[in-house]
Amino acid sequence: MCEHRRTAPSKTADDRTSLTAFLDHQRETLARKCAGLDPWQLRTRAVPTSGLTLLGLVRHAVETERSWFRLVLGGERLTSYWPRTAAGEFGEFDVEDADADEAFAAWRTACEDSRSAVKAVNSLDDTVEFRGESISLRYILTHMIEEYARHNGHADLLREALDGATGE
């Protein structure tokens, strides 16, 4: 269902290579946190004080990848992959009946689309205009690393609560 390999980023690479490698490392970390779990475990709200699930985090990663790389960077008009719930909440976190295989396939596709979008931009300093702001590729990559790192912390706690697995 999900891969669990990780490639360590180079300690001497240029900025673009470093940023894209760190983003891939964070993506691989999320996959690793999900590896070996069945769909029920991926949908389990393992921390009693939180509604987060590993599957919800993967689905959120789909939405985040698509919004930053296709909507913001690429200028595409998009609708959410998982529409908001009837209560107006983000649909990606509503995983009670969610299909784990579909979510991981959508995530892999979103990551590949994002990599292609990055390759199409000449420089980290190139900008796009979005909602009245100039946003550079450098900012988008840095933001995505931060986004994954924060949610990987959540994933670490969820995985530990599910089966005791810890570590990077």
Phi and psi in radians as a Rosetta constraint file:
Dihedral C 1 N 2 CA 2 C 2 CIRCULARHARMONIC -2.469 0.35
Dihedral N 2 CA 2 C 2 N 3 CIRCULARHARMONIC 2.571 0.35
Dihedral C 2 N 3 CA 3 C 3 CIRCULARHARMONIC -1.419 0.35
Dihedral N 3 CA 3 C 3 N 4 CIRCULARHARMONIC 2.845 0.35
Dihedral C 3 N 4 CA 4 C 4 CIRCULARHARMONIC -2.352 0.35
Dihedral N 4 CA 4 C 4 N 5 CIRCULARHARMONIC 0.283 0.35
Dihedral C 4 N 5 CA 5 C 5 CIRCULARHARMONIC -1.428 0.35
Dihedral N 5 CA 5 C 5 N 6 CIRCULARHARMONIC 2.668 0.35
Dihedral C 5 N 6 CA 6 C 6 CIRCULARHARMONIC -2.437 0.35
Dihedral N 6 CA 6 C 6 N 7 CIRCULARHARMONIC 2.474 0.35
Dihedral C 6 N 7 CA 7 C 7 CIRCULARHARMONIC -1.935 0.35
Dihedral N 7 CA 7 C 7 N 8 CIRCULARHARMONIC 2.188 0.35
Dihedral C 7 N 8 CA 8 C 8 CIRCULARHARMONIC -1.251 0.35
Dihedral N 8 CA 8 C 8 N 9 CIRCULARHARMONIC 2.320 0.35
Dihedral C 8 N 9 CA 9 C 9 CIRCULARHARMONIC -1.139 0.35
Dihedral N 9 CA 9 C 9 N 10 CIRCULARHARMONIC 2.613 0.35
Dihedral C 9 N 10 CA 10 C 10 CIRCULARHARMONIC -1.131 0.35
Dihedral N 10 CA 10 C 10 N 11 CIRCULARHARMONIC 2.545 0.35
Dihedral C 10 N 11 CA 11 C 11 CIRCULARHARMONIC -1.589 0.35
Dihedral N 11 CA 11 C 11 N 12 CIRCULARHARMONIC 0.001 0.35
Dihedral C 11 N 12 CA 12 C 12 CIRCULARHARMONIC -2.306 0.35
Dihedral N 12 CA 12 C 12 N 13 CIRCULARHARMONIC 0.154 0.35
Dihedral C 12 N 13 CA 13 C 13 CIRCULARHARMONIC -1.281 0.35
Dihedral N 13 CA 13 C 13 N 14 CIRCULARHARMONIC 2.840 0.35
Dihedral C 13 N 14 CA 14 C 14 CIRCULARHARMONIC -1.216 0.35
Dihedral N 14 CA 14 C 14 N 15 CIRCULARHARMONIC 2.985 0.35
Dihedral C 14 N 15 CA 15 C 15 CIRCULARHARMONIC -0.996 0.35
Dihedral N 15 CA 15 C 15 N 16 CIRCULARHARMONIC -0.867 0.35
Dihedral C 15 N 16 CA 16 C 16 CIRCULARHARMONIC -1.074 0.35
Dihedral N 16 CA 16 C 16 N 17 CIRCULARHARMONIC -0.815 0.35
Dihedral C 16 N 17 CA 17 C 17 CIRCULARHARMONIC -1.103 0.35
Dihedral N 17 CA 17 C 17 N 18 CIRCULARHARMONIC -0.705 0.35
Dihedral C 17 N 18 CA 18 C 18 CIRCULARHARMONIC -1.103 0.35
Dihedral N 18 CA 18 C 18 N 19 CIRCULARHARMONIC -0.851 0.35
Dihedral C 18 N 19 CA 19 C 19 CIRCULARHARMONIC -1.103 0.35
Dihedral N 19 CA 19 C 19 N 20 CIRCULARHARMONIC -0.785 0.35
Dihedral C 19 N 20 CA 20 C 20 CIRCULARHARMONIC -1.184 0.35
Dihedral N 20 CA 20 C 20 N 21 CIRCULARHARMONIC -0.613 0.35
Dihedral C 20 N 21 CA 21 C 21 CIRCULARHARMONIC -1.203 0.35
Dihedral N 21 CA 21 C 21 N 22 CIRCULARHARMONIC -0.712 0.35
Dihedral C 21 N 22 CA 22 C 22 CIRCULARHARMONIC -1.153 0.35
Dihedral N 22 CA 22 C 22 N 23 CIRCULARHARMONIC -0.644 0.35
Dihedral C 22 N 23 CA 23 C 23 CIRCULARHARMONIC -1.126 0.35
Dihedral N 23 CA 23 C 23 N 24 CIRCULARHARMONIC -0.792 0.35
Dihedral C 23 N 24 CA 24 C 24 CIRCULARHARMONIC -1.082 0.35
Dihedral N 24 CA 24 C 24 N 25 CIRCULARHARMONIC -0.651 0.35
Dihedral C 24 N 25 CA 25 C 25 CIRCULARHARMONIC -1.076 0.35
Dihedral N 25 CA 25 C 25 N 26 CIRCULARHARMONIC -0.724 0.35
Dihedral C 25 N 26 CA 26 C 26 CIRCULARHARMONIC -1.179 0.35
Dihedral N 26 CA 26 C 26 N 27 CIRCULARHARMONIC -0.683 0.35
Dihedral C 26 N 27 CA 27 C 27 CIRCULARHARMONIC -1.058 0.35
Dihedral N 27 CA 27 C 27 N 28 CIRCULARHARMONIC -0.793 0.35
Dihedral C 27 N 28 CA 28 C 28 CIRCULARHARMONIC -1.116 0.35
Dihedral N 28 CA 28 C 28 N 29 CIRCULARHARMONIC -0.564 0.35
Dihedral C 28 N 29 CA 29 C 29 CIRCULARHARMONIC -1.136 0.35
Dihedral N 29 CA 29 C 29 N 30 CIRCULARHARMONIC -0.757 0.35
Dihedral C 29 N 30 CA 30 C 30 CIRCULARHARMONIC -1.071 0.35
Dihedral N 30 CA 30 C 30 N 31 CIRCULARHARMONIC -0.766 0.35
Dihedral C 30 N 31 CA 31 C 31 CIRCULARHARMONIC -1.034 0.35
Dihedral N 31 CA 31 C 31 N 32 CIRCULARHARMONIC -0.731 0.35
Dihedral C 31 N 32 CA 32 C 32 CIRCULARHARMONIC -1.107 0.35
Dihedral N 32 CA 32 C 32 N 33 CIRCULARHARMONIC -0.658 0.35
Dihedral C 32 N 33 CA 33 C 33 CIRCULARHARMONIC -1.154 0.35
Dihedral N 33 CA 33 C 33 N 34 CIRCULARHARMONIC -0.425 0.35
Dihedral C 33 N 34 CA 34 C 34 CIRCULARHARMONIC -1.680 0.35
Dihedral N 34 CA 34 C 34 N 35 CIRCULARHARMONIC -0.240 0.35
Dihedral C 34 N 35 CA 35 C 35 CIRCULARHARMONIC -1.061 0.35
Dihedral N 35 CA 35 C 35 N 36 CIRCULARHARMONIC 2.368 0.35
Dihedral C 35 N 36 CA 36 C 36 CIRCULARHARMONIC 1.448 0.35
Dihedral N 36 CA 36 C 36 N 37 CIRCULARHARMONIC 0.000 0.35
Dihedral C 36 N 37 CA 37 C 37 CIRCULARHARMONIC -1.660 0.35
Dihedral N 37 CA 37 C 37 N 38 CIRCULARHARMONIC 2.597 0.35
Dihedral C 37 N 38 CA 38 C 38 CIRCULARHARMONIC -1.524 0.35
Dihedral N 38 CA 38 C 38 N 39 CIRCULARHARMONIC 2.934 0.35
Dihedral C 38 N 39 CA 39 C 39 CIRCULARHARMONIC -0.978 0.35
Dihedral N 39 CA 39 C 39 N 40 CIRCULARHARMONIC -0.658 0.35
Dihedral C 39 N 40 CA 40 C 40 CIRCULARHARMONIC -1.084 0.35
Dihedral N 40 CA 40 C 40 N 41 CIRCULARHARMONIC -0.803 0.35
Dihedral C 40 N 41 CA 41 C 41 CIRCULARHARMONIC -1.096 0.35
Dihedral N 41 CA 41 C 41 N 42 CIRCULARHARMONIC -0.706 0.35
Dihedral C 41 N 42 CA 42 C 42 CIRCULARHARMONIC -1.114 0.35
Dihedral N 42 CA 42 C 42 N 43 CIRCULARHARMONIC -0.492 0.35
Dihedral C 42 N 43 CA 43 C 43 CIRCULARHARMONIC -1.580 0.35
Dihedral N 43 CA 43 C 43 N 44 CIRCULARHARMONIC -0.078 0.35
Dihedral C 43 N 44 CA 44 C 44 CIRCULARHARMONIC -1.331 0.35
Dihedral N 44 CA 44 C 44 N 45 CIRCULARHARMONIC 2.291 0.35
Dihedral C 44 N 45 CA 45 C 45 CIRCULARHARMONIC -1.461 0.35
Dihedral N 45 CA 45 C 45 N 46 CIRCULARHARMONIC 1.577 0.35
Dihedral C 45 N 46 CA 46 C 46 CIRCULARHARMONIC -1.420 0.35
Dihedral N 46 CA 46 C 46 N 47 CIRCULARHARMONIC -0.326 0.35
Dihedral C 46 N 47 CA 47 C 47 CIRCULARHARMONIC -1.879 0.35
Dihedral N 47 CA 47 C 47 N 48 CIRCULARHARMONIC 1.987 0.35
Dihedral C 47 N 48 CA 48 C 48 CIRCULARHARMONIC -0.962 0.35
Dihedral N 48 CA 48 C 48 N 49 CIRCULARHARMONIC -0.507 0.35
Dihedral C 48 N 49 CA 49 C 49 CIRCULARHARMONIC -1.555 0.35
Dihedral N 49 CA 49 C 49 N 50 CIRCULARHARMONIC 0.079 0.35
Dihedral C 49 N 50 CA 50 C 50 CIRCULARHARMONIC -2.328 0.35
Dihedral N 50 CA 50 C 50 N 51 CIRCULARHARMONIC 2.576 0.35
Dihedral C 50 N 51 CA 51 C 51 CIRCULARHARMONIC -1.598 0.35
Dihedral N 51 CA 51 C 51 N 52 CIRCULARHARMONIC 0.053 0.35
Dihedral C 51 N 52 CA 52 C 52 CIRCULARHARMONIC -1.255 0.35
Dihedral N 52 CA 52 C 52 N 53 CIRCULARHARMONIC 2.564 0.35
Dihedral C 52 N 53 CA 53 C 53 CIRCULARHARMONIC -2.356 0.35
Dihedral N 53 CA 53 C 53 N 54 CIRCULARHARMONIC 2.791 0.35
Dihedral C 53 N 54 CA 54 C 54 CIRCULARHARMONIC -1.088 0.35
Dihedral N 54 CA 54 C 54 N 55 CIRCULARHARMONIC -0.712 0.35
Dihedral C 54 N 55 CA 55 C 55 CIRCULARHARMONIC -1.147 0.35
Dihedral N 55 CA 55 C 55 N 56 CIRCULARHARMONIC -0.661 0.35
Dihedral C 55 N 56 CA 56 C 56 CIRCULARHARMONIC -1.076 0.35
Dihedral N 56 CA 56 C 56 N 57 CIRCULARHARMONIC -0.668 0.35
Dihedral C 56 N 57 CA 57 C 57 CIRCULARHARMONIC -1.168 0.35
Dihedral N 57 CA 57 C 57 N 58 CIRCULARHARMONIC -0.684 0.35
Dihedral C 57 N 58 CA 58 C 58 CIRCULARHARMONIC -1.129 0.35
Dihedral N 58 CA 58 C 58 N 59 CIRCULARHARMONIC -0.786 0.35
Dihedral C 58 N 59 CA 59 C 59 CIRCULARHARMONIC -1.133 0.35
Dihedral N 59 CA 59 C 59 N 60 CIRCULARHARMONIC -0.628 0.35
Dihedral C 59 N 60 CA 60 C 60 CIRCULARHARMONIC -1.127 0.35
Dihedral N 60 CA 60 C 60 N 61 CIRCULARHARMONIC -0.671 0.35
Dihedral C 60 N 61 CA 61 C 61 CIRCULARHARMONIC -1.072 0.35
Dihedral N 61 CA 61 C 61 N 62 CIRCULARHARMONIC -0.638 0.35
Dihedral C 61 N 62 CA 62 C 62 CIRCULARHARMONIC -1.032 0.35
Dihedral N 62 CA 62 C 62 N 63 CIRCULARHARMONIC -0.881 0.35
Dihedral C 62 N 63 CA 63 C 63 CIRCULARHARMONIC -1.110 0.35
Dihedral N 63 CA 63 C 63 N 64 CIRCULARHARMONIC -0.690 0.35
Dihedral C 63 N 64 CA 64 C 64 CIRCULARHARMONIC -1.197 0.35
Dihedral N 64 CA 64 C 64 N 65 CIRCULARHARMONIC -0.793 0.35
Dihedral C 64 N 65 CA 65 C 65 CIRCULARHARMONIC -0.995 0.35
Dihedral N 65 CA 65 C 65 N 66 CIRCULARHARMONIC -0.877 0.35
Dihedral C 65 N 66 CA 66 C 66 CIRCULARHARMONIC -1.100 0.35
Dihedral N 66 CA 66 C 66 N 67 CIRCULARHARMONIC -0.749 0.35
Dihedral C 66 N 67 CA 67 C 67 CIRCULARHARMONIC -1.209 0.35
Dihedral N 67 CA 67 C 67 N 68 CIRCULARHARMONIC -0.752 0.35
Dihedral C 67 N 68 CA 68 C 68 CIRCULARHARMONIC -1.339 0.35
Dihedral N 68 CA 68 C 68 N 69 CIRCULARHARMONIC -0.687 0.35
Dihedral C 68 N 69 CA 69 C 69 CIRCULARHARMONIC -1.613 0.35
Dihedral N 69 CA 69 C 69 N 70 CIRCULARHARMONIC -0.582 0.35
Dihedral C 69 N 70 CA 70 C 70 CIRCULARHARMONIC -1.663 0.35
Dihedral N 70 CA 70 C 70 N 71 CIRCULARHARMONIC -0.789 0.35
Dihedral C 70 N 71 CA 71 C 71 CIRCULARHARMONIC -1.316 0.35
Dihedral N 71 CA 71 C 71 N 72 CIRCULARHARMONIC -1.031 0.35
Dihedral C 71 N 72 CA 72 C 72 CIRCULARHARMONIC -1.249 0.35
Dihedral N 72 CA 72 C 72 N 73 CIRCULARHARMONIC -1.032 0.35
Dihedral C 72 N 73 CA 73 C 73 CIRCULARHARMONIC -1.230 0.35
Dihedral N 73 CA 73 C 73 N 74 CIRCULARHARMONIC -0.752 0.35
Dihedral C 73 N 74 CA 74 C 74 CIRCULARHARMONIC -1.581 0.35
Dihedral N 74 CA 74 C 74 N 75 CIRCULARHARMONIC -0.209 0.35
Dihedral C 74 N 75 CA 75 C 75 CIRCULARHARMONIC 1.244 0.35
Dihedral N 75 CA 75 C 75 N 76 CIRCULARHARMONIC 0.293 0.35
Dihedral C 75 N 76 CA 76 C 76 CIRCULARHARMONIC -1.338 0.35
Dihedral N 76 CA 76 C 76 N 77 CIRCULARHARMONIC 2.607 0.35
Dihedral C 76 N 77 CA 77 C 77 CIRCULARHARMONIC -1.524 0.35
Dihedral N 77 CA 77 C 77 N 78 CIRCULARHARMONIC 2.153 0.35
Dihedral C 77 N 78 CA 78 C 78 CIRCULARHARMONIC -2.258 0.35
Dihedral N 78 CA 78 C 78 N 79 CIRCULARHARMONIC 2.654 0.35
Dihedral C 78 N 79 CA 79 C 79 CIRCULARHARMONIC -1.945 0.35
Dihedral N 79 CA 79 C 79 N 80 CIRCULARHARMONIC 2.770 0.35
Dihedral C 79 N 80 CA 80 C 80 CIRCULARHARMONIC -1.057 0.35
Dihedral N 80 CA 80 C 80 N 81 CIRCULARHARMONIC 2.475 0.35
Dihedral C 80 N 81 CA 81 C 81 CIRCULARHARMONIC -1.111 0.35
Dihedral N 81 CA 81 C 81 N 82 CIRCULARHARMONIC -0.728 0.35
Dihedral C 81 N 82 CA 82 C 82 CIRCULARHARMONIC -2.039 0.35
Dihedral N 82 CA 82 C 82 N 83 CIRCULARHARMONIC 1.872 0.35
Dihedral C 82 N 83 CA 83 C 83 CIRCULARHARMONIC -1.065 0.35
Dihedral N 83 CA 83 C 83 N 84 CIRCULARHARMONIC 2.778 0.35
Dihedral C 83 N 84 CA 84 C 84 CIRCULARHARMONIC -1.017 0.35
Dihedral N 84 CA 84 C 84 N 85 CIRCULARHARMONIC 2.687 0.35
Dihedral C 84 N 85 CA 85 C 85 CIRCULARHARMONIC -1.293 0.35
Dihedral N 85 CA 85 C 85 N 86 CIRCULARHARMONIC 2.993 0.35
Dihedral C 85 N 86 CA 86 C 86 CIRCULARHARMONIC -1.037 0.35
Dihedral N 86 CA 86 C 86 N 87 CIRCULARHARMONIC -0.488 0.35
Dihedral C 86 N 87 CA 87 C 87 CIRCULARHARMONIC -1.479 0.35
Dihedral N 87 CA 87 C 87 N 88 CIRCULARHARMONIC 0.035 0.35
Dihedral C 87 N 88 CA 88 C 88 CIRCULARHARMONIC 1.477 0.35
Dihedral N 88 CA 88 C 88 N 89 CIRCULARHARMONIC 0.170 0.35
Dihedral C 88 N 89 CA 89 C 89 CIRCULARHARMONIC -1.506 0.35
Dihedral N 89 CA 89 C 89 N 90 CIRCULARHARMONIC 2.803 0.35
Dihedral C 89 N 90 CA 90 C 90 CIRCULARHARMONIC -1.068 0.35
Dihedral N 90 CA 90 C 90 N 91 CIRCULARHARMONIC 2.184 0.35
Dihedral C 90 N 91 CA 91 C 91 CIRCULARHARMONIC -1.183 0.35
Dihedral N 91 CA 91 C 91 N 92 CIRCULARHARMONIC -0.425 0.35
Dihedral C 91 N 92 CA 92 C 92 CIRCULARHARMONIC -1.148 0.35
Dihedral N 92 CA 92 C 92 N 93 CIRCULARHARMONIC -0.396 0.35
Dihedral C 92 N 93 CA 93 C 93 CIRCULARHARMONIC -1.557 0.35
Dihedral N 93 CA 93 C 93 N 94 CIRCULARHARMONIC -0.126 0.35
Dihedral C 93 N 94 CA 94 C 94 CIRCULARHARMONIC -1.543 0.35
Dihedral N 94 CA 94 C 94 N 95 CIRCULARHARMONIC 1.602 0.35
Dihedral C 94 N 95 CA 95 C 95 CIRCULARHARMONIC -1.969 0.35
Dihedral N 95 CA 95 C 95 N 96 CIRCULARHARMONIC 0.172 0.35
Dihedral C 95 N 96 CA 96 C 96 CIRCULARHARMONIC -0.894 0.35
Dihedral N 96 CA 96 C 96 N 97 CIRCULARHARMONIC -0.761 0.35
Dihedral C 96 N 97 CA 97 C 97 CIRCULARHARMONIC -1.979 0.35
Dihedral N 97 CA 97 C 97 N 98 CIRCULARHARMONIC 0.324 0.35
Dihedral C 97 N 98 CA 98 C 98 CIRCULARHARMONIC -1.258 0.35
Dihedral N 98 CA 98 C 98 N 99 CIRCULARHARMONIC 2.568 0.35
Dihedral C 98 N 99 CA 99 C 99 CIRCULARHARMONIC -1.620 0.35
Dihedral N 99 CA 99 C 99 N 100 CIRCULARHARMONIC 1.991 0.35
Dihedral C 99 N 100 CA 100 C 100 CIRCULARHARMONIC -1.127 0.35
Dihedral N 100 CA 100 C 100 N 101 CIRCULARHARMONIC -0.729 0.35
Dihedral C 100 N 101 CA 101 C 101 CIRCULARHARMONIC -1.079 0.35
Dihedral N 101 CA 101 C 101 N 102 CIRCULARHARMONIC -0.732 0.35
Dihedral C 101 N 102 CA 102 C 102 CIRCULARHARMONIC -1.066 0.35
Dihedral N 102 CA 102 C 102 N 103 CIRCULARHARMONIC -0.764 0.35
Dihedral C 102 N 103 CA 103 C 103 CIRCULARHARMONIC -1.104 0.35
Dihedral N 103 CA 103 C 103 N 104 CIRCULARHARMONIC -0.779 0.35
Dihedral C 103 N 104 CA 104 C 104 CIRCULARHARMONIC -1.195 0.35
Dihedral N 104 CA 104 C 104 N 105 CIRCULARHARMONIC -0.625 0.35
Dihedral C 104 N 105 CA 105 C 105 CIRCULARHARMONIC -1.138 0.35
Dihedral N 105 CA 105 C 105 N 106 CIRCULARHARMONIC -0.758 0.35
Dihedral C 105 N 106 CA 106 C 106 CIRCULARHARMONIC -1.107 0.35
Dihedral N 106 CA 106 C 106 N 107 CIRCULARHARMONIC -0.655 0.35
Dihedral C 106 N 107 CA 107 C 107 CIRCULARHARMONIC -1.171 0.35
Dihedral N 107 CA 107 C 107 N 108 CIRCULARHARMONIC -0.802 0.35
Dihedral C 107 N 108 CA 108 C 108 CIRCULARHARMONIC -1.040 0.35
Dihedral N 108 CA 108 C 108 N 109 CIRCULARHARMONIC -0.743 0.35
Dihedral C 108 N 109 CA 109 C 109 CIRCULARHARMONIC -1.110 0.35
Dihedral N 109 CA 109 C 109 N 110 CIRCULARHARMONIC -0.784 0.35
Dihedral C 109 N 110 CA 110 C 110 CIRCULARHARMONIC -1.075 0.35
Dihedral N 110 CA 110 C 110 N 111 CIRCULARHARMONIC -0.709 0.35
Dihedral C 110 N 111 CA 111 C 111 CIRCULARHARMONIC -1.136 0.35
Dihedral N 111 CA 111 C 111 N 112 CIRCULARHARMONIC -0.733 0.35
Dihedral C 111 N 112 CA 112 C 112 CIRCULARHARMONIC -1.133 0.35
Dihedral N 112 CA 112 C 112 N 113 CIRCULARHARMONIC -0.727 0.35
Dihedral C 112 N 113 CA 113 C 113 CIRCULARHARMONIC -1.064 0.35
Dihedral N 113 CA 113 C 113 N 114 CIRCULARHARMONIC -0.696 0.35
Dihedral C 113 N 114 CA 114 C 114 CIRCULARHARMONIC -1.139 0.35
Dihedral N 114 CA 114 C 114 N 115 CIRCULARHARMONIC -0.778 0.35
Dihedral C 114 N 115 CA 115 C 115 CIRCULARHARMONIC -1.038 0.35
Dihedral N 115 CA 115 C 115 N 116 CIRCULARHARMONIC -0.724 0.35
Dihedral C 115 N 116 CA 116 C 116 CIRCULARHARMONIC -1.118 0.35
Dihedral N 116 CA 116 C 116 N 117 CIRCULARHARMONIC -0.710 0.35
Dihedral C 116 N 117 CA 117 C 117 CIRCULARHARMONIC -1.100 0.35
Dihedral N 117 CA 117 C 117 N 118 CIRCULARHARMONIC -0.700 0.35
Dihedral C 117 N 118 CA 118 C 118 CIRCULARHARMONIC -1.137 0.35
Dihedral N 118 CA 118 C 118 N 119 CIRCULARHARMONIC -0.759 0.35
Dihedral C 118 N 119 CA 119 C 119 CIRCULARHARMONIC -1.081 0.35
Dihedral N 119 CA 119 C 119 N 120 CIRCULARHARMONIC -0.488 0.35
Dihedral C 119 N 120 CA 120 C 120 CIRCULARHARMONIC -1.354 0.35
Dihedral N 120 CA 120 C 120 N 121 CIRCULARHARMONIC -0.162 0.35
Dihedral C 120 N 121 CA 121 C 121 CIRCULARHARMONIC -1.764 0.35
Dihedral N 121 CA 121 C 121 N 122 CIRCULARHARMONIC 2.283 0.35
Dihedral C 121 N 122 CA 122 C 122 CIRCULARHARMONIC -1.181 0.35
Dihedral N 122 CA 122 C 122 N 123 CIRCULARHARMONIC -0.759 0.35
Dihedral C 122 N 123 CA 123 C 123 CIRCULARHARMONIC -2.356 0.35
Dihedral N 123 CA 123 C 123 N 124 CIRCULARHARMONIC 2.613 0.35
Dihedral C 123 N 124 CA 124 C 124 CIRCULARHARMONIC -1.049 0.35
Dihedral N 124 CA 124 C 124 N 125 CIRCULARHARMONIC -0.440 0.35
Dihedral C 124 N 125 CA 125 C 125 CIRCULARHARMONIC -1.525 0.35
Dihedral N 125 CA 125 C 125 N 126 CIRCULARHARMONIC -0.135 0.35
Dihedral C 125 N 126 CA 126 C 126 CIRCULARHARMONIC -1.093 0.35
Dihedral N 126 CA 126 C 126 N 127 CIRCULARHARMONIC 2.460 0.35
Dihedral C 126 N 127 CA 127 C 127 CIRCULARHARMONIC -2.124 0.35
Dihedral N 127 CA 127 C 127 N 128 CIRCULARHARMONIC 2.779 0.35
Dihedral C 127 N 128 CA 128 C 128 CIRCULARHARMONIC -2.186 0.35
Dihedral N 128 CA 128 C 128 N 129 CIRCULARHARMONIC 2.712 0.35
Dihedral C 128 N 129 CA 129 C 129 CIRCULARHARMONIC -1.693 0.35
Dihedral N 129 CA 129 C 129 N 130 CIRCULARHARMONIC 2.246 0.35
Dihedral C 129 N 130 CA 130 C 130 CIRCULARHARMONIC -2.506 0.35
Dihedral N 130 CA 130 C 130 N 131 CIRCULARHARMONIC 2.067 0.35
Dihedral C 130 N 131 CA 131 C 131 CIRCULARHARMONIC 0.884 0.35
Dihedral N 131 CA 131 C 131 N 132 CIRCULARHARMONIC 0.784 0.35
Dihedral C 131 N 132 CA 132 C 132 CIRCULARHARMONIC 1.398 0.35
Dihedral N 132 CA 132 C 132 N 133 CIRCULARHARMONIC 0.167 0.35
Dihedral C 132 N 133 CA 133 C 133 CIRCULARHARMONIC -2.175 0.35
Dihedral N 133 CA 133 C 133 N 134 CIRCULARHARMONIC 2.565 0.35
Dihedral C 133 N 134 CA 134 C 134 CIRCULARHARMONIC -1.549 0.35
Dihedral N 134 CA 134 C 134 N 135 CIRCULARHARMONIC 2.266 0.35
Dihedral C 134 N 135 CA 135 C 135 CIRCULARHARMONIC -2.264 0.35
Dihedral N 135 CA 135 C 135 N 136 CIRCULARHARMONIC 2.199 0.35
Dihedral C 135 N 136 CA 136 C 136 CIRCULARHARMONIC -1.567 0.35
Dihedral N 136 CA 136 C 136 N 137 CIRCULARHARMONIC 2.777 0.35
Dihedral C 136 N 137 CA 137 C 137 CIRCULARHARMONIC -1.043 0.35
Dihedral N 137 CA 137 C 137 N 138 CIRCULARHARMONIC -0.658 0.35
Dihedral C 137 N 138 CA 138 C 138 CIRCULARHARMONIC -0.989 0.35
Dihedral N 138 CA 138 C 138 N 139 CIRCULARHARMONIC -0.792 0.35
Dihedral C 138 N 139 CA 139 C 139 CIRCULARHARMONIC -1.094 0.35
Dihedral N 139 CA 139 C 139 N 140 CIRCULARHARMONIC -0.797 0.35
Dihedral C 139 N 140 CA 140 C 140 CIRCULARHARMONIC -1.061 0.35
Dihedral N 140 CA 140 C 140 N 141 CIRCULARHARMONIC -0.818 0.35
Dihedral C 140 N 141 CA 141 C 141 CIRCULARHARMONIC -1.095 0.35
Dihedral N 141 CA 141 C 141 N 142 CIRCULARHARMONIC -0.769 0.35
Dihedral C 141 N 142 CA 142 C 142 CIRCULARHARMONIC -1.115 0.35
Dihedral N 142 CA 142 C 142 N 143 CIRCULARHARMONIC -0.742 0.35
Dihedral C 142 N 143 CA 143 C 143 CIRCULARHARMONIC -1.087 0.35
Dihedral N 143 CA 143 C 143 N 144 CIRCULARHARMONIC -0.727 0.35
Dihedral C 143 N 144 CA 144 C 144 CIRCULARHARMONIC -1.160 0.35
Dihedral N 144 CA 144 C 144 N 145 CIRCULARHARMONIC -0.638 0.35
Dihedral C 144 N 145 CA 145 C 145 CIRCULARHARMONIC -1.072 0.35
Dihedral N 145 CA 145 C 145 N 146 CIRCULARHARMONIC -0.792 0.35
Dihedral C 145 N 146 CA 146 C 146 CIRCULARHARMONIC -1.086 0.35
Dihedral N 146 CA 146 C 146 N 147 CIRCULARHARMONIC -0.747 0.35
Dihedral C 146 N 147 CA 147 C 147 CIRCULARHARMONIC -1.046 0.35
Dihedral N 147 CA 147 C 147 N 148 CIRCULARHARMONIC -0.865 0.35
Dihedral C 147 N 148 CA 148 C 148 CIRCULARHARMONIC -1.140 0.35
Dihedral N 148 CA 148 C 148 N 149 CIRCULARHARMONIC -0.750 0.35
Dihedral C 148 N 149 CA 149 C 149 CIRCULARHARMONIC -1.046 0.35
Dihedral N 149 CA 149 C 149 N 150 CIRCULARHARMONIC -0.758 0.35
Dihedral C 149 N 150 CA 150 C 150 CIRCULARHARMONIC -1.094 0.35
Dihedral N 150 CA 150 C 150 N 151 CIRCULARHARMONIC -0.833 0.35
Dihedral C 150 N 151 CA 151 C 151 CIRCULARHARMONIC -1.268 0.35
Dihedral N 151 CA 151 C 151 N 152 CIRCULARHARMONIC -0.457 0.35
Dihedral C 151 N 152 CA 152 C 152 CIRCULARHARMONIC -1.175 0.35
Dihedral N 152 CA 152 C 152 N 153 CIRCULARHARMONIC -0.521 0.35
Dihedral C 152 N 153 CA 153 C 153 CIRCULARHARMONIC -1.102 0.35
Dihedral N 153 CA 153 C 153 N 154 CIRCULARHARMONIC -0.740 0.35
Dihedral C 153 N 154 CA 154 C 154 CIRCULARHARMONIC -1.080 0.35
Dihedral N 154 CA 154 C 154 N 155 CIRCULARHARMONIC -0.773 0.35
Dihedral C 154 N 155 CA 155 C 155 CIRCULARHARMONIC -1.075 0.35
Dihedral N 155 CA 155 C 155 N 156 CIRCULARHARMONIC -0.657 0.35
Dihedral C 155 N 156 CA 156 C 156 CIRCULARHARMONIC -1.071 0.35
Dihedral N 156 CA 156 C 156 N 157 CIRCULARHARMONIC -0.794 0.35
Dihedral C 156 N 157 CA 157 C 157 CIRCULARHARMONIC -1.144 0.35
Dihedral N 157 CA 157 C 157 N 158 CIRCULARHARMONIC -0.724 0.35
Dihedral C 157 N 158 CA 158 C 158 CIRCULARHARMONIC -1.090 0.35
Dihedral N 158 CA 158 C 158 N 159 CIRCULARHARMONIC -0.790 0.35
Dihedral C 158 N 159 CA 159 C 159 CIRCULARHARMONIC -1.125 0.35
Dihedral N 159 CA 159 C 159 N 160 CIRCULARHARMONIC -0.743 0.35
Dihedral C 159 N 160 CA 160 C 160 CIRCULARHARMONIC -1.069 0.35
Dihedral N 160 CA 160 C 160 N 161 CIRCULARHARMONIC -0.700 0.35
Dihedral C 160 N 161 CA 161 C 161 CIRCULARHARMONIC -1.189 0.35
Dihedral N 161 CA 161 C 161 N 162 CIRCULARHARMONIC -0.550 0.35
Dihedral C 161 N 162 CA 162 C 162 CIRCULARHARMONIC -1.258 0.35
Dihedral N 162 CA 162 C 162 N 163 CIRCULARHARMONIC -0.860 0.35
Dihedral C 162 N 163 CA 163 C 163 CIRCULARHARMONIC -2.498 0.35
Dihedral N 163 CA 163 C 163 N 164 CIRCULARHARMONIC 0.169 0.35
Dihedral C 163 N 164 CA 164 C 164 CIRCULARHARMONIC 1.462 0.35
Dihedral N 164 CA 164 C 164 N 165 CIRCULARHARMONIC -0.049 0.35
Dihedral C 164 N 165 CA 165 C 165 CIRCULARHARMONIC -1.198 0.35
Dihedral N 165 CA 165 C 165 N 166 CIRCULARHARMONIC 2.287 0.35
Dihedral C 165 N 166 CA 166 C 166 CIRCULARHARMONIC -2.293 0.35
Dihedral N 166 CA 166 C 166 N 167 CIRCULARHARMONIC 3.092 0.35
Dihedral C 166 N 167 CA 167 C 167 CIRCULARHARMONIC 1.840 0.35
Dihedral N 167 CA 167 C 167 N 168 CIRCULARHARMONIC -3.101 0.35
